[in-house]
Amino acid sequence: MQLNDQLAAIVTGGSSGLGQATIRMLRQAGVKTASFDMDPKGADIAAELGALFCTVDVTNEASVIEGIAKARAAHGTERILINCAGIAQGKRLVSRKRDTGEWLGHDLALFNKVIAVNLTGTFSMIAQSAVAMAQLDPVTPDGGRGVIICTASVAAEDGQIGQTAYSASKGGIVGMTLPMARDLAGYGIRVMSIMPGLFETPMMAAVPDDFRHALEASIPFPSRLGKPDEYAQLARSIIENDMLNGTAIRLDGALRMQPK
């Protein structure tokens, strides 16, 4: 599917990092794009990029439905859905306070929150989008109607200490990529996932320089953090190459995460 000004797209988590870079890429190609995010600064960011901003909580089905309706009213039904919304909260299964010696476990509420945003939120967006996408007319010689891209993580395969919830959520995204692609194949809708390694995102901006340098040194080549534009570049390649379907691609400079 070639990008052009006749297409509409939705990007979740569009106010920063990978999502923001992806919106910039889509808008430069002329694609009518809606940014879904909870960040109140998202409206200004979207305006700068020429995108429509929709305040959407991907863990709330009613919010998802309302946001999609707003995007479609402005741009028509989306042919591109890119899920970048996510959180990376971590906690060990067992820990102990140094000052009191108290033993602590991993609370279920935190686990559920990470799963709700990263995995269930991604599924909810896809479930709501695919129904309308399937009813569109084909736009590619192969009968393609749309493309869905999910954001997993190398943590799906190389989860570190303290990443049980995060790795479970990202592993779930990888696990549902193929069955979703098979499920939607008859409608000409492709489903792919990207598994980023260590990238320059707002989360990394708060990391001390010495720790950042250690992280960069752990990446074989290139020995640096990935740039959000490189994620967007891969997303564009997936959209434009009809043979990319039903799998997850590592985007990590050959990184394999150590236990901690």
N, C-alpha and C positions, 0 to 999 in steps of 0.2 A: 504494500500500500504506500503510494508516494504521498508525501506530505504536501498539502496545498491549502488554500484559503476556503475550500469547500468543506473541509473536515472540522469536526468538533471534538474536543478532548476534555477530560476531567483528570486533574492531578490532585491526589490527597497529600497532605503535609506540604503544601505548596509555598508556605511562607518562609522557608529557610532550607539550607543545605541541598540535598539531592533533588527535592521537589521543586525548589525555586529554580535551580539550574535547568531542570527539565522543562519547566514552563517557559523559561527564556528561549530554549531551543525550539520549542513548538511555535512560539510567537514569531520568532525570526523566520520560520518557514510559512507563516501566514495562518497557522491553525487557530481557530477560535477556541480559546482555552478558559476553563474555569478552575480556580484554585479553591480547594476545600481545606480549611484549617480552623483551629480554635484560637490562634494567636490574634489578639486585637490589632496588632500591627500589620496583620496580613492584608487588610484592605489597601493600605498605602503601598505596600510592596506589589500587590497585584496591579494597582493602577499604574505604577511605574513600568510594569511589563506589558501593559495593555491587556490584562486578563480580567475576568470577572471574579470577584471574591464572594465566597459563600461561607458563612460561619457554620461549620458542620462538625458534630461529634460523631466519629465513626462507630463508637460503641452504642449509639442510640439509633435504633432503626428509624424512628420518626424523623430524626434530624437528617439522616441519610436520604430518606425519601423526599423531604422538603428541599434539601440542597440540590438533588438531582433534578427535581421539577423546576427549580429556579434556573439552573444551567441550561436545561432544554428549552425553557421559554425564551432564553436569550440567544441560544446558538443552534438549537435543533438537537436531535438525538446524537449522543457521543458515539464515535467509532473507535475512539482511543480512550482507555482507562488505565492510568498509571497510579499504583498504590505506593505512596512513599510515607504515609503517616505511621509513626511508630515511636515507642519509648524504649529506653535501655536501662531500666532500673535493675540493680543486682543485689543479691544477698546470699550468704552462705547458708547451707542447710542447717548447720550447727555452728554456733559461735559462743564466745564467752567474754563477758565484760571484764576488762582488766582491773577496774577499780573495786568491783564488788564480787567478782568471781561468779556472777550469775550466768547460768546457761540459757541460751536463747535458741529457738528454732526458727524456721522459715515460715512466716505467717501466710495463711491461705489467701488473705485479702490482696497482698502484693502480687502473688502468683496469678490470681484471677485477673487483676488489673492489667498485667503485662499481656496475658493471653487475650483479654478483651480488646485491647487496642491493636496489637500487632497481628493477631490471627483472626479473631472473630470479626474485627473491624474490616479487615481485608476481604473476608468472605462476604460480609454484608454488602459491601460496595459492589462486588462482582455479581452477587445474586440479584441485586436491584438493577444493575446496568445491563446484564446479559439478555434479559427478557425483551427489552426494547431494541437492543442491538441486533438480535436475531431476526427482527421483523423488517430491517432495512433492506434495501436493494443491494445486490453485490456491486462492488466497485473495483475488483481486481479480475484479471483474466482467469484466475483459479476459483472465482466465486467468493472471494473474501468479503466479509461484512464488517469485521472489526478486530481489534487487537487489545488484549489485556496483559498488563505487565505488573508483576508483584515484586516487592522488595523483600528479599530474605536476608541472609547474612552468612558469612563464612562460619559464624557461630553455630549454624545449623549442623555443621559437620565437626567443627573444632571448638566446641563450647568450653569455656574456661571455668575455673573455680569461681563460684558466685553467679554463674550465668544459667542456672538451671531453668528458670522461668523464661528468660530471653531466648535461650537455645531451643526450648520446647516450642515457643511461638514461631520462631524462624524455621525450625524443622518441620512444623506443621504446614507452613507455606510451601516449602519444597515438596512435601508429601502430597499436597493437593494439586500441584501444578499439572501433573500428567493426567490424573482422572478428570480434572476440569477441562483440559484440552480435548480429551476423548469425548467427554460429555457434550462439548460445544462444536466439535468438528463438523457435524452434519449441518450446522448453520453458518459455516465459514468464519468462525470466530477462533482466533488463536490465543493461547495462554502461555506465557513465559514468565520466568522469575530470574531476577538478578541477585547474586550473592556478593555484595560488596565486602571488601576487607576493611582496612583502616583508611578512613576518608576524612578530609577537612570539612568537618561539620561544626555547628555551634557547640556540641558536646566536647569536641576536641579542642576548641578554642580556650577552654578553661584548664586544660592540662598544663602543668609546669613544663618549662622548656627542656629540662634534663630528662623528664619522663617521655616527652614527645620525641626527643632525639633517640632514645632507646627503642621506642616503637618503630621509628623509621629504619633504624639499623636492623630490625628483625625482618624487614621485607627484602627478599632477595634482589629483585630488580623490577622497576626502579625503586631504589631505597628511599622512598618518601611516601607521605600520605597521598592517597588518591585525591583527585580534584573532582568536585561535583560535576563539572562539565564533561568529565570522562564517563561518568555514569549516564549523563544525558546523551552522549554520543552513542553509547551502547544501546540505550533505549531507542534511539532513532534507527539504528541498524536493525533492531528487532522488528520495528514497525515496517520497515521497507523491504525486509527479506521474508517472503512467504514460507520458506522452508524452515524457519526457526519456529518451532512449536513444541510444547509439551515437556520442556526441560528447564533446568536452572543452570545459569552460567556464572562461574566464579569470576569476579573482577577484583583481583587481589595482589598482582605482582608476584605470584607464586608463594604468597604467605601461607604458612601453616601455623596456627596459633598454638602457643605452648600452654601447659596447664594453668599458669598464672603469670 
